[in-house]
Amino acid sequence: MPIQRFEENINGKPYLIEVLPVASDKWRAQIVRACGGPTALMPFYGNTPDEAARQLSRWLSLAHRQHTNPV
């Protein structure tokens, strides 16, 4: 099974998500650095490549969103 890549723009920052098969019905998504290697961020798993990438994208969106302070 081939590696799948997803380019995402999350909160104004570009990310490249790489999804690899780990079993016949399990996929692992991780962020790829500009130099091509994976980051130390924990991987996210899903039953399909889209599901694994979507879970990682959702986490990144929540983790890196801009908080506004009420005045």
PQR file of N, CA, C, O and H, with PARSE charges and radii, in Angstrom:
ATOM      1  N   MET A   1       0.843  -1.188   0.000 -0.4000 1.5000
ATOM      2  CA  MET A   1       0.000   0.000   0.000 -0.0000 2.0000
ATOM      3  C   MET A   1       0.884   1.247   0.000  0.5500 1.7000
ATOM      4  O   MET A   1       1.866   1.317   0.740 -0.5500 1.4000
ATOM      5  N   PRO A   2       0.540   2.209  -0.814 -0.5600 1.5000
ATOM      6  CA  PRO A   2       1.390   3.400  -0.923  0.2800 2.0000
ATOM      7  C   PRO A   2       1.165   4.401   0.213  0.5500 1.7000
ATOM      8  O   PRO A   2       0.122   4.414   0.866 -0.5500 1.4000
ATOM      9  N   ILE A   3       2.180   5.231   0.419 -0.4000 1.5000
ATOM     10  CA  ILE A   3       2.072   6.349   1.354 -0.0000 2.0000
ATOM     11  C   ILE A   3       1.173   7.399   0.721  0.5500 1.7000
ATOM     12  O   ILE A   3       1.256   7.646  -0.483 -0.5500 1.4000
ATOM     13  H   ILE A   3       3.028   5.220  -0.111  0.4000 1.0000
ATOM     14  N   GLN A   4       0.318   8.015   1.520 -0.4000 1.5000
ATOM     15  CA  GLN A   4      -0.525   9.101   1.029 -0.0000 2.0000
ATOM     16  C   GLN A   4      -0.132  10.374   1.745  0.5500 1.7000
ATOM     17  O   GLN A   4       0.194  10.355   2.932 -0.5500 1.4000
ATOM     18  H   GLN A   4       0.250   7.815   2.498  0.4000 1.0000
ATOM     19  N   ARG A   5      -0.165  11.482   1.021 -0.4000 1.5000
ATOM     20  CA  ARG A   5       0.192  12.778   1.610 -0.0000 2.0000
ATOM     21  C   ARG A   5      -0.965  13.746   1.444  0.5500 1.7000
ATOM     22  O   ARG A   5      -1.641  13.767   0.416 -0.5500 1.4000
ATOM     23  H   ARG A   5      -0.430  11.498   0.057  0.4000 1.0000
ATOM     24  N   PHE A   6      -1.177  14.548   2.483 -0.4000 1.5000
ATOM     25  CA  PHE A   6      -2.228  15.557   2.491 -0.0000 2.0000
ATOM     26  C   PHE A   6      -1.586  16.895   2.836  0.5500 1.7000
ATOM     27  O   PHE A   6      -0.868  16.999   3.830 -0.5500 1.4000
ATOM     28  H   PHE A   6      -0.628  14.530   3.318  0.4000 1.0000
ATOM     29  N   GLU A   7      -1.836  17.908   2.032 -0.4000 1.5000
ATOM     30  CA  GLU A   7      -1.368  19.259   2.330 -0.0000 2.0000
ATOM     31  C   GLU A   7      -2.519  20.011   2.977  0.5500 1.7000
ATOM     32  O   GLU A   7      -3.596  20.129   2.394 -0.5500 1.4000
ATOM     33  H   GLU A   7      -2.419  17.823   1.224  0.4000 1.0000
ATOM     34  N   GLU A   8      -2.291  20.514   4.173 -0.4000 1.5000
ATOM     35  CA  GLU A   8      -3.319  21.213   4.934 -0.0000 2.0000
ATOM     36  C   GLU A   8      -2.833  22.599   5.324  0.5500 1.7000
ATOM     37  O   GLU A   8      -1.656  22.783   5.636 -0.5500 1.4000
ATOM     38  H   GLU A   8      -1.416  20.417   4.646  0.4000 1.0000
ATOM     39  N   ASN A   9      -3.721  23.560   5.306 -0.4000 1.5000
ATOM     40  CA  ASN A   9      -3.436  24.897   5.817 -0.0000 2.0000
ATOM     41  C   ASN A   9      -4.283  25.041   7.072  0.5500 1.7000
ATOM     42  O   ASN A   9      -5.506  25.155   6.987 -0.5500 1.4000
ATOM     43  H   ASN A   9      -4.677  23.410   5.051  0.4000 1.0000
ATOM     44  N   ILE A  10      -3.640  25.036   8.235 -0.4000 1.5000
ATOM     45  CA  ILE A  10      -4.345  25.052   9.520 -0.0000 2.0000
ATOM     46  C   ILE A  10      -3.948  26.303  10.270  0.5500 1.7000
ATOM     47  O   ILE A  10      -2.776  26.514  10.583 -0.5500 1.4000
ATOM     48  H   ILE A  10      -2.647  24.943   8.303  0.4000 1.0000
ATOM     49  N   ASN A  11      -4.931  27.124  10.553 -0.4000 1.5000
ATOM     50  CA  ASN A  11      -4.704  28.393  11.254 -0.0000 2.0000
ATOM     51  C   ASN A  11      -3.604  29.218  10.588  0.5500 1.7000
ATOM     52  O   ASN A  11      -2.779  29.830  11.267 -0.5500 1.4000
ATOM     53  H   ASN A  11      -5.883  26.952  10.298  0.4000 1.0000
ATOM     54  N   GLY A  12      -3.601  29.228   9.250 -0.4000 1.5000
ATOM     55  CA  GLY A  12      -2.654  30.037   8.504 -0.0000 2.0000
ATOM     56  C   GLY A  12      -1.272  29.439   8.332  0.5500 1.7000
ATOM     57  O   GLY A  12      -0.388  30.094   7.781 -0.5500 1.4000
ATOM     58  H   GLY A  12      -4.271  28.731   8.699  0.4000 1.0000
ATOM     59  N   LYS A  13      -1.060  28.209   8.791 -0.4000 1.5000
ATOM     60  CA  LYS A  13       0.248  27.563   8.666 -0.0000 2.0000
ATOM     61  C   LYS A  13       0.120  26.331   7.779  0.5500 1.7000
ATOM     62  O   LYS A  13      -0.819  25.551   7.937 -0.5500 1.4000
ATOM     63  H   LYS A  13      -1.779  27.677   9.240  0.4000 1.0000
ATOM     64  N   PRO A  14       1.057  26.146   6.845 -0.5600 1.5000
ATOM     65  CA  PRO A  14       1.009  24.955   5.989  0.2800 2.0000
ATOM     66  C   PRO A  14       1.572  23.723   6.708  0.5500 1.7000
ATOM     67  O   PRO A  14       2.571  23.806   7.423 -0.5500 1.4000
ATOM     68  N   TYR A  15       0.919  22.602   6.505 -0.4000 1.5000
ATOM     69  CA  TYR A  15       1.373  21.328   7.068 -0.0000 2.0000
ATOM     70  C   TYR A  15       1.327  20.268   5.980  0.5500 1.7000
ATOM     71  O   TYR A  15       0.442  20.283   5.125 -0.5500 1.4000
ATOM     72  H   TYR A  15       0.107  22.535   5.925  0.4000 1.0000
ATOM     73  N   LEU A  16       2.276  19.355   6.016 -0.4000 1.5000
ATOM     74  CA  LEU A  16       2.252  18.185   5.153 -0.0000 2.0000
ATOM     75  C   LEU A  16       2.044  16.984   6.065  0.5500 1.7000
ATOM     76  O   LEU A  16       2.860  16.705   6.944 -0.5500 1.4000
ATOM     77  H   LEU A  16       2.994  19.343   6.711  0.4000 1.0000
ATOM     78  N   ILE A  17       0.943  16.280   5.845 -0.4000 1.5000
ATOM     79  CA  ILE A  17       0.604  15.109   6.647 -0.0000 2.0000
ATOM     80  C   ILE A  17       0.851  13.870   5.792  0.5500 1.7000
ATOM     81  O   ILE A  17       0.369  13.771   4.664 -0.5500 1.4000
ATOM     82  H   ILE A  17       0.279  16.507   5.131  0.4000 1.0000
ATOM     83  N   GLU A  18       1.598  12.944   6.339 -0.4000 1.5000
ATOM     84  CA  GLU A  18       1.903  11.696   5.658 -0.0000 2.0000
ATOM     85  C   GLU A  18       1.133  10.581   6.353  0.5500 1.7000
ATOM     86  O   GLU A  18       1.138  10.482   7.580 -0.5500 1.4000
ATOM     87  H   GLU A  18       1.989  13.025   7.256  0.4000 1.0000
ATOM     88  N   VAL A  19       0.473   9.745   5.561 -0.4000 1.5000
ATOM     89  CA  VAL A  19      -0.329   8.648   6.112 -0.0000 2.0000
ATOM     90  C   VAL A  19       0.219   7.336   5.558  0.5500 1.7000
ATOM     91  O   VAL A  19       0.334   7.148   4.347 -0.5500 1.4000
ATOM     92  H   VAL A  19       0.468   9.826   4.564  0.4000 1.0000
ATOM     93  N   LEU A  20       0.554   6.431   6.487 -0.4000 1.5000
ATOM     94  CA  LEU A  20       1.154   5.149   6.136 -0.0000 2.0000
ATOM     95  C   LEU A  20       0.290   3.998   6.640  0.5500 1.7000
ATOM     96  O   LEU A  20      -0.298   4.103   7.716 -0.5500 1.4000
ATOM     97  H   LEU A  20       0.460   6.584   7.471  0.4000 1.0000
ATOM     98  N   PRO A  21       0.201   2.913   5.893 -0.5600 1.5000
ATOM     99  CA  PRO A  21      -0.530   1.746   6.391  0.2800 2.0000
ATOM    100  C   PRO A  21       0.281   1.030   7.473  0.5500 1.7000
ATOM    101  O   PRO A  21       1.492   0.856   7.337 -0.5500 1.4000
ATOM    102  N   VAL A  22      -0.395   0.616   8.549 -0.4000 1.5000
ATOM    103  CA  VAL A  22       0.272  -0.172   9.595 -0.0000 2.0000
ATOM    104  C   VAL A  22      -0.372  -1.552   9.726  0.5500 1.7000
ATOM    105  O   VAL A  22       0.186  -2.444  10.365 -0.5500 1.4000
ATOM    106  H   VAL A  22      -1.379   0.757   8.660  0.4000 1.0000
ATOM    107  N   ALA A  23      -1.537  -1.721   9.124 -0.4000 1.5000
ATOM    108  CA  ALA A  23      -2.244  -3.003   9.062 -0.0000 2.0000
ATOM    109  C   ALA A  23      -3.237  -2.890   7.909  0.5500 1.7000
ATOM    110  O   ALA A  23      -3.356  -1.829   7.297 -0.5500 1.4000
ATOM    111  H   ALA A  23      -1.990  -0.997   8.605  0.4000 1.0000
ATOM    112  N   SER A  24      -3.936  -3.953   7.615 -0.4000 1.5000
ATOM    113  CA  SER A  24      -4.860  -3.917   6.478 -0.0000 2.0000
ATOM    114  C   SER A  24      -6.005  -2.926   6.684  0.5500 1.7000
ATOM    115  O   SER A  24      -6.580  -2.431   5.715 -0.5500 1.4000
ATOM    116  H   SER A  24      -3.840  -4.815   8.112  0.4000 1.0000
ATOM    117  N   ASP A  25      -6.337  -2.638   7.940 -0.4000 1.5000
ATOM    118  CA  ASP A  25      -7.439  -1.703   8.212 -0.0000 2.0000
ATOM    119  C   ASP A  25      -7.036  -0.604   9.193  0.5500 1.7000
ATOM    120  O   ASP A  25      -7.888  -0.053   9.891 -0.5500 1.4000
ATOM    121  H   ASP A  25      -5.871  -3.040   8.727  0.4000 1.0000
ATOM    122  N   LYS A  26      -5.754  -0.285   9.249 -0.4000 1.5000
ATOM    123  CA  LYS A  26      -5.270   0.737  10.186 -0.0000 2.0000
ATOM    124  C   LYS A  26      -4.207   1.579   9.496  0.5500 1.7000
ATOM    125  O   LYS A  26      -3.278   1.054   8.882 -0.5500 1.4000
ATOM    126  H   LYS A  26      -5.062  -0.732   8.683  0.4000 1.0000
ATOM    127  N   TRP A  27      -4.363   2.910   9.610 -0.4000 1.5000
ATOM    128  CA  TRP A  27      -3.442   3.869   8.999 -0.0000 2.0000
ATOM    129  C   TRP A  27      -2.919   4.813  10.057  0.5500 1.7000
ATOM    130  O   TRP A  27      -3.630   5.143  11.005 -0.5500 1.4000
ATOM    131  H   TRP A  27      -5.118   3.336  10.110  0.4000 1.0000
ATOM    132  N   ARG A  28      -1.651   5.261   9.901 -0.4000 1.5000
ATOM    133  CA  ARG A  28      -1.021   6.172  10.852 -0.0000 2.0000
ATOM    134  C   ARG A  28      -0.697   7.489  10.139  0.5500 1.7000
ATOM    135  O   ARG A  28      -0.051   7.500   9.092 -0.5500 1.4000
ATOM    136  H   ARG A  28      -1.073   4.993   9.130  0.4000 1.0000
ATOM    137  N   ALA A  29      -1.158   8.592  10.726 -0.4000 1.5000
ATOM    138  CA  ALA A  29      -0.890   9.920  10.173 -0.0000 2.0000
ATOM    139  C   ALA A  29       0.133  10.624  11.057  0.5500 1.7000
ATOM    140  O   ALA A  29       0.080  10.546  12.284 -0.5500 1.4000
ATOM    141  H   ALA A  29      -1.684   8.582  11.577  0.4000 1.0000
ATOM    142  N   GLN A  30       1.073  11.318  10.399 -0.4000 1.5000
ATOM    143  CA  GLN A  30       2.076  12.094  11.121 -0.0000 2.0000
ATOM    144  C   GLN A  30       2.452  13.298  10.273  0.5500 1.7000
ATOM    145  O   GLN A  30       2.277  13.294   9.055 -0.5500 1.4000
ATOM    146  H   GLN A  30       1.117  11.382   9.402  0.4000 1.0000
ATOM    147  N   ILE A  31       2.967  14.324  10.927 -0.4000 1.5000
ATOM    148  CA  ILE A  31       3.419  15.515  10.220 -0.0000 2.0000
ATOM    149  C   ILE A  31       4.806  15.247   9.660  0.5500 1.7000
ATOM    150  O   ILE A  31       5.627  14.597  10.308 -0.5500 1.4000
ATOM    151  H   ILE A  31       3.110  14.328  11.916  0.4000 1.0000
ATOM    152  N   VAL A  32       5.069  15.745   8.459 -0.4000 1.5000
ATOM    153  CA  VAL A  32       6.385  15.625   7.849 -0.0000 2.0000
ATOM    154  C   VAL A  32       7.044  16.996   7.874  0.5500 1.7000
ATOM    155  O   VAL A  32       6.429  17.991   7.489 -0.5500 1.4000
ATOM    156  H   VAL A  32       4.403  16.272   7.933  0.4000 1.0000
ATOM    157  N   ARG A  33       8.267  17.049   8.316 -0.4000 1.5000
ATOM    158  CA  ARG A  33       9.023  18.306   8.341 -0.0000 2.0000
ATOM    159  C   ARG A  33       9.448  18.689   6.932  0.5500 1.7000
ATOM    160  O   ARG A  33       9.394  17.876   6.009 -0.5500 1.4000
ATOM    161  H   ARG A  33       8.766  16.241   8.629  0.4000 1.0000
ATOM    162  N   ALA A  34       9.869  19.930   6.783 -0.4000 1.5000
ATOM    163  CA  ALA A  34      10.324  20.426   5.483 -0.0000 2.0000
ATOM    164  C   ALA A  34      11.473  19.579   4.927  0.5500 1.7000
ATOM    165  O   ALA A  34      11.583  19.403   3.713 -0.5500 1.4000
ATOM    166  H   ALA A  34       9.913  20.590   7.532  0.4000 1.0000
ATOM    167  N   CYS A  35      12.329  19.055   5.812 -0.4000 1.5000
ATOM    168  CA  CYS A  35      13.460  18.243   5.350 -0.0000 2.0000
ATOM    169  C   CYS A  35      13.039  16.823   4.981  0.5500 1.7000
ATOM    170  O   CYS A  35      13.852  16.047   4.480 -0.5500 1.4000
ATOM    171  H   CYS A  35      12.240  19.198   6.798  0.4000 1.0000
ATOM    172  N   GLY A  36      11.766  16.478   5.226 -0.4000 1.5000
ATOM    173  CA  GLY A  36      11.262  15.182   4.795 -0.0000 2.0000
ATOM    174  C   GLY A  36      11.100  14.138   5.876  0.5500 1.7000
ATOM    175  O   GLY A  36      10.466  13.111   5.633 -0.5500 1.4000
ATOM    176  H   GLY A  36      11.106  17.109   5.633  0.4000 1.0000
ATOM    177  N   GLY A  37      11.646  14.357   7.060 -0.4000 1.5000
ATOM    178  CA  GLY A  37      11.522  13.371   8.131 -0.0000 2.0000
ATOM    179  C   GLY A  37      10.301  13.621   8.996  0.5500 1.7000
ATOM    180  O   GLY A  37       9.787  14.739   9.016 -0.5500 1.4000
ATOM    181  H   GLY A  37      12.161  15.191   7.257  0.4000 1.0000
ATOM    182  N   PRO A  38       9.829  12.623   9.701 -0.5600 1.5000
ATOM    183  CA  PRO A  38       8.681  12.817  10.584  0.2800 2.0000
ATOM    184  C   PRO A  38       9.062  13.658  11.798  0.5500 1.7000
ATOM    185  O   PRO A  38      10.233  13.739  12.167 -0.5500 1.4000
ATOM    186  N   THR A  39       8.072  14.275  12.407 -0.4000 1.5000
ATOM    187  CA  THR A  39       8.306  15.059  13.616 -0.0000 2.0000
ATOM    188  C   THR A  39       8.152  14.167  14.836  0.5500 1.7000
ATOM    189  O   THR A  39       7.808  12.992  14.709 -0.5500 1.4000
ATOM    190  H   THR A  39       7.120  14.209  12.107  0.4000 1.0000
ATOM    191  N   ALA A  40       8.404  14.714  16.012 -0.4000 1.5000
ATOM    192  CA  ALA A  40       8.271  13.957  17.251 -0.0000 2.0000
ATOM    193  C   ALA A  40       6.828  13.907  17.736  0.5500 1.7000
ATOM    194  O   ALA A  40       6.541  13.243  18.732 -0.5500 1.4000
ATOM    195  H   ALA A  40       8.683  15.668  16.115  0.4000 1.0000
ATOM    196  N   LEU A  41       5.919  14.590  17.058 -0.4000 1.5000
ATOM    197  CA  LEU A  41       4.515  14.584  17.439 -0.0000 2.0000
ATOM    198  C   LEU A  41       3.958  13.170  17.370  0.5500 1.7000
ATOM    199  O   LEU A  41       4.253  12.426  16.436 -0.5500 1.4000
ATOM    200  H   LEU A  41       6.152  15.129  16.249  0.4000 1.0000
ATOM    201  N   MET A  42       3.158  12.805  18.354 -0.4000 1.5000
ATOM    202  CA  MET A  42       2.594  11.457  18.355 -0.0000 2.0000
ATOM    203  C   MET A  42       1.732  11.245  17.115  0.5500 1.7000
ATOM    204  O   MET A  42       1.063  12.176  16.668 -0.5500 1.4000
ATOM    205  H   MET A  42       2.918  13.410  19.114  0.4000 1.0000
ATOM    206  N   PRO A  43       1.737  10.052  16.559 -0.5600 1.5000
ATOM    207  CA  PRO A  43       0.929   9.776  15.375  0.2800 2.0000
ATOM    208  C   PRO A  43      -0.544   9.614  15.739  0.5500 1.7000
ATOM    209  O   PRO A  43      -0.887   9.344  16.890 -0.5500 1.4000
ATOM    210  N   PHE A  44      -1.393   9.780  14.755 -0.4000 1.5000
ATOM    211  CA  PHE A  44      -2.822   9.574  14.919 -0.0000 2.0000
ATOM    212  C   PHE A  44      -3.235   8.428  14.010  0.5500 1.7000
ATOM    213  O   PHE A  44      -2.731   8.304  12.893 -0.5500 1.4000
ATOM    214  H   PHE A  44      -1.114   9.999  13.820  0.4000 1.0000
ATOM    215  N   TYR A  45      -4.147   7.593  14.483 -0.4000 1.5000
ATOM    216  CA  TYR A  45      -4.540   6.401  13.751 -0.0000 2.0000
ATOM    217  C   TYR A  45      -5.994   6.466  13.313  0.5500 1.7000
ATOM    218  O   TYR A  45      -6.825   7.090  13.975 -0.5500 1.4000
ATOM    219  H   TYR A  45      -4.556   7.694  15.390  0.4000 1.0000
ATOM    220  N   GLY A  46      -6.298   5.817  12.191 -0.4000 1.5000
ATOM    221  CA  GLY A  46      -7.663   5.729  11.699 -0.0000 2.0000
ATOM    222  C   GLY A  46      -7.825   4.490  10.839  0.5500 1.7000
ATOM    223  O   GLY A  46      -6.844   3.845  10.468 -0.5500 1.4000
ATOM    224  H   GLY A  46      -5.623   5.311  11.654  0.4000 1.0000
ATOM    225  N   ASN A  47      -9.069   4.161  10.526 -0.4000 1.5000
ATOM    226  CA  ASN A  47      -9.348   2.987   9.703 -0.0000 2.0000
ATOM    227  C   ASN A  47      -9.109   3.239   8.220  0.5500 1.7000
ATOM    228  O   ASN A  47      -8.993   2.293   7.440 -0.5500 1.4000
ATOM    229  H   ASN A  47      -9.866   4.684  10.828  0.4000 1.0000
ATOM    230  N   THR A  48      -9.033   4.514   7.824 -0.4000 1.5000
ATOM    231  CA  THR A  48      -8.753   4.895   6.444 -0.0000 2.0000
ATOM    232  C   THR A  48      -7.699   6.004   6.463  0.5500 1.7000
ATOM    233  O   THR A  48      -7.500   6.642   7.496 -0.5500 1.4000
ATOM    234  H   THR A  48      -9.127   5.282   8.458  0.4000 1.0000
ATOM    235  N   PRO A  49      -7.023   6.241   5.340 -0.5600 1.5000
ATOM    236  CA  PRO A  49      -6.061   7.347   5.294  0.2800 2.0000
ATOM    237  C   PRO A  49      -6.726   8.692   5.586  0.5500 1.7000
ATOM    238  O   PRO A  49      -6.166   9.514   6.311 -0.5500 1.4000
ATOM    239  N   ASP A  50      -7.904   8.920   5.033 -0.4000 1.5000
ATOM    240  CA  ASP A  50      -8.618  10.181   5.265 -0.0000 2.0000
ATOM    241  C   ASP A  50      -8.960  10.378   6.737  0.5500 1.7000
ATOM    242  O   ASP A  50      -8.816  11.479   7.267 -0.5500 1.4000
ATOM    243  H   ASP A  50      -8.360   8.253   4.444  0.4000 1.0000
ATOM    244  N   GLU A  51      -9.407   9.327   7.390 -0.4000 1.5000
ATOM    245  CA  GLU A  51      -9.770   9.431   8.807 -0.0000 2.0000
ATOM    246  C   GLU A  51      -8.552   9.747   9.673  0.5500 1.7000
ATOM    247  O   GLU A  51      -8.634  10.585  10.571 -0.5500 1.4000
ATOM    248  H   GLU A  51      -9.524   8.432   6.959  0.4000 1.0000
ATOM    249  N   ALA A  52      -7.434   9.090   9.415 -0.4000 1.5000
ATOM    250  CA  ALA A  52      -6.221   9.347  10.196 -0.0000 2.0000
ATOM    251  C   ALA A  52      -5.743  10.782   9.985  0.5500 1.7000
ATOM    252  O   ALA A  52      -5.395  11.461  10.951 -0.5500 1.4000
ATOM    253  H   ALA A  52      -7.367   8.410   8.685  0.4000 1.0000
ATOM    254  N   ALA A  53      -5.720  11.253   8.737 -0.4000 1.5000
ATOM    255  CA  ALA A  53      -5.298  12.623   8.447 -0.0000 2.0000
ATOM    256  C   ALA A  53      -6.262  13.632   9.062  0.5500 1.7000
ATOM    257  O   ALA A  53      -5.829  14.660   9.583 -0.5500 1.4000
ATOM    258  H   ALA A  53      -6.003  10.701   7.952  0.4000 1.0000
ATOM    259  N   ARG A  54      -7.565  13.352   9.008 -0.4000 1.5000
ATOM    260  CA  ARG A  54      -8.571  14.252   9.577 -0.0000 2.0000
ATOM    261  C   ARG A  54      -8.407  14.380  11.090  0.5500 1.7000
ATOM    262  O   ARG A  54      -8.555  15.476  11.633 -0.5500 1.4000
ATOM    263  H   ARG A  54      -7.917  12.517   8.585  0.4000 1.0000
ATOM    264  N   GLN A  55      -8.109  13.290  11.773 -0.4000 1.5000
ATOM    265  CA  GLN A  55      -7.903  13.346  13.225 -0.0000 2.0000
ATOM    266  C   GLN A  55      -6.684  14.205  13.572  0.5500 1.7000
ATOM    267  O   GLN A  55      -6.732  15.001  14.510 -0.5500 1.4000
ATOM    268  H   GLN A  55      -7.990  12.400  11.332  0.4000 1.0000
ATOM    269  N   LEU A  56      -5.598  14.044  12.820 -0.4000 1.5000
ATOM    270  CA  LEU A  56      -4.404  14.849  13.062 -0.0000 2.0000
ATOM    271  C   LEU A  56      -4.679  16.320  12.742  0.5500 1.7000
ATOM    272  O   LEU A  56      -4.264  17.198  13.498 -0.5500 1.4000
ATOM    273  H   LEU A  56      -5.560  13.398  12.058  0.4000 1.0000
ATOM    274  N   SER A  57      -5.359  16.597  11.655 -0.4000 1.5000
ATOM    275  CA  SER A  57      -5.702  17.977  11.287 -0.0000 2.0000
ATOM    276  C   SER A  57      -6.560  18.638  12.350  0.5500 1.7000
ATOM    277  O   SER A  57      -6.342  19.799  12.698 -0.5500 1.4000
ATOM    278  H   SER A  57      -5.696  15.884  11.041  0.4000 1.0000
ATOM    279  N   ARG A  58      -7.531  17.908  12.863 -0.4000 1.5000
ATOM    280  CA  ARG A  58      -8.420  18.447  13.897 -0.0000 2.0000
ATOM    281  C   ARG A  58      -7.625  18.770  15.165  0.5500 1.7000
ATOM    282  O   ARG A  58      -7.839  19.815  15.779 -0.5500 1.4000
ATOM    283  H   ARG A  58      -7.709  16.965  12.580  0.4000 1.0000
ATOM    284  N   TRP A  59      -6.717  17.885  15.555 -0.4000 1.5000
ATOM    285  CA  TRP A  59      -5.903  18.139  16.740 -0.0000 2.0000
ATOM    286  C   TRP A  59      -5.019  19.364  16.537  0.5500 1.7000
ATOM    287  O   TRP A  59      -4.920  20.208  17.428 -0.5500 1.4000
ATOM    288  H   TRP A  59      -6.544  17.036  15.055  0.4000 1.0000
ATOM    289  N   LEU A  60      -4.372  19.473  15.368 -0.4000 1.5000
ATOM    290  CA  LEU A  60      -3.534  20.633  15.085 -0.0000 2.0000
ATOM    291  C   LEU A  60      -4.342  21.924  15.121  0.5500 1.7000
ATOM    292  O   LEU A  60      -3.883  22.941  15.641 -0.5500 1.4000
ATOM    293  H   LEU A  60      -4.452  18.788  14.644  0.4000 1.0000
ATOM    294  N   SER A  61      -5.532  21.875  14.574 -0.4000 1.5000
ATOM    295  CA  SER A  61      -6.395  23.055  14.568 -0.0000 2.0000
ATOM    296  C   SER A  61      -6.713  23.515  15.984  0.5500 1.7000
ATOM    297  O   SER A  61      -6.677  24.711  16.277 -0.5500 1.4000
ATOM    298  H   SER A  61      -5.905  21.049  14.152  0.4000 1.0000
ATOM    299  N   LEU A  62      -7.021  22.573  16.856 -0.4000 1.5000
ATOM    300  CA  LEU A  62      -7.330  22.913  18.246 -0.0000 2.0000
ATOM    301  C   LEU A  62      -6.079  23.350  19.013  0.5500 1.7000
ATOM    302  O   LEU A  62      -6.131  24.295  19.799 -0.5500 1.4000
ATOM    303  H   LEU A  62      -7.050  21.602  16.618  0.4000 1.0000
ATOM    304  N   ALA A  63      -4.977  22.676  18.788 -0.4000 1.5000
ATOM    305  CA  ALA A  63      -3.753  22.958  19.537 -0.0000 2.0000
ATOM    306  C   ALA A  63      -3.123  24.294  19.147  0.5500 1.7000
ATOM    307  O   ALA A  63      -2.468  24.929  19.974 -0.5500 1.4000
ATOM    308  H   ALA A  63      -4.934  21.908  18.149  0.4000 1.0000
ATOM    309  N   HIS A  64      -3.308  24.723  17.914 -0.4000 1.5000
ATOM    310  CA  HIS A  64      -2.634  25.921  17.423 -0.0000 2.0000
ATOM    311  C   HIS A  64      -3.578  27.077  17.123  0.5500 1.7000
ATOM    312  O   HIS A  64      -3.184  28.044  16.472 -0.5500 1.4000
ATOM    313  H   HIS A  64      -3.840  24.208  17.243  0.4000 1.0000
ATOM    314  N   ARG A  65      -4.801  26.988  17.585 -0.4000 1.5000
ATOM    315  CA  ARG A  65      -5.714  28.100  17.284 -0.0000 2.0000
ATOM    316  C   ARG A  65      -5.341  29.317  18.120  0.5500 1.7000
ATOM    317  O   ARG A  65      -4.790  29.205  19.216 -0.5500 1.4000
ATOM    318  H   ARG A  65      -5.121  26.203  18.114  0.4000 1.0000
ATOM    319  N   GLN A  66      -5.653  30.458  17.579 -0.4000 1.5000
ATOM    320  CA  GLN A  66      -5.353  31.727  18.233 -0.0000 2.0000
ATOM    321  C   GLN A  66      -6.453  32.028  19.259  0.5500 1.7000
ATOM    322  O   GLN A  66      -7.641  32.031  18.937 -0.5500 1.4000
ATOM    323  H   GLN A  66      -6.100  30.549  16.689  0.4000 1.0000
ATOM    324  N   HIS A  67      -6.036  32.273  20.469 -0.4000 1.5000
ATOM    325  CA  HIS A  67      -6.978  32.640  21.509 -0.0000 2.0000
ATOM    326  C   HIS A  67      -7.036  34.153  21.596  0.5500 1.7000
ATOM    327  O   HIS A  67      -6.008  34.829  21.549 -0.5500 1.4000
ATOM    328  H   HIS A  67      -5.071  32.270  20.731  0.4000 1.0000
ATOM    329  N   THR A  68      -8.223  34.670  21.722 -0.4000 1.5000
ATOM    330  CA  THR A  68      -8.358  36.114  21.896 -0.0000 2.0000
ATOM    331  C   THR A  68      -8.721  36.396  23.346  0.5500 1.7000
ATOM    332  O   THR A  68      -9.538  35.695  23.942 -0.5500 1.4000
ATOM    333  H   THR A  68      -9.058  34.121  21.760  0.4000 1.0000
ATOM    334  N   ASN A  69      -8.116  37.412  23.893 -0.4000 1.5000
ATOM    335  CA  ASN A  69      -8.403  37.791  25.285 -0.0000 2.0000
ATOM    336  C   ASN A  69      -9.575  38.766  25.311  0.5500 1.7000
ATOM    337  O   ASN A  69      -9.559  39.768  24.596 -0.5500 1.4000
ATOM    338  H   ASN A  69      -7.453  37.982  23.408  0.4000 1.0000
ATOM    339  N   PRO A  70     -10.588  38.486  26.124 -0.5600 1.5000
ATOM    340  CA  PRO A  70     -11.703  39.419  26.217  0.2800 2.0000
ATOM    341  C   PRO A  70     -11.231  40.748  26.831  0.5500 1.7000
ATOM    342  O   PRO A  70     -10.400  40.765  27.738 -0.5500 1.4000
ATOM    343  N   VAL A  71     -11.760  41.823  26.333 -0.4000 1.5000
ATOM    344  CA  VAL A  71     -11.349  43.153  26.822 -0.0000 2.0000
ATOM    345  C   VAL A  71     -12.252  43.611  27.938  0.5500 1.7000
ATOM    346  O   VAL A  71     -12.065  44.702  28.476 -0.5500 1.4000
ATOM    347  H   VAL A  71     -12.435  41.810  25.596  0.4000 1.0000
TER
END
